């Protein structure tokens, strides 16, 4: 998604999707030189998911179920951290 300036918005990535995981998306973005603060949300208990998300540029890692205030806080952090 692009913002009004034409710059991409920070991604909100789900850890598990059908064929492409949220981590796959973040890895591809990094490989293409795209550096955006991201938010990772998961309902799965994966041992190193939070540290992996941080290494891939996530400003916030949330575990489901998430509350509305948690999502709003995470989006605020991503917007502030956006280059």
C-alpha angles and dihedrals in degrees: 000000000000126000124222091279092055093252118131118257120237111275124245104210131195113214094223126034132149107283102343121050126208087250090055089054092050092047091051092049091052091046088055091049094251109145113191131151107247140191121224121201124185140169092196127092103229114167100227101022096111095049091044090052090051092050089052093053104267113158091195136023116199130187120212134281091054127184123230092245090055092053092046091050091049092049090049090053091049093050092049091048094047110120 
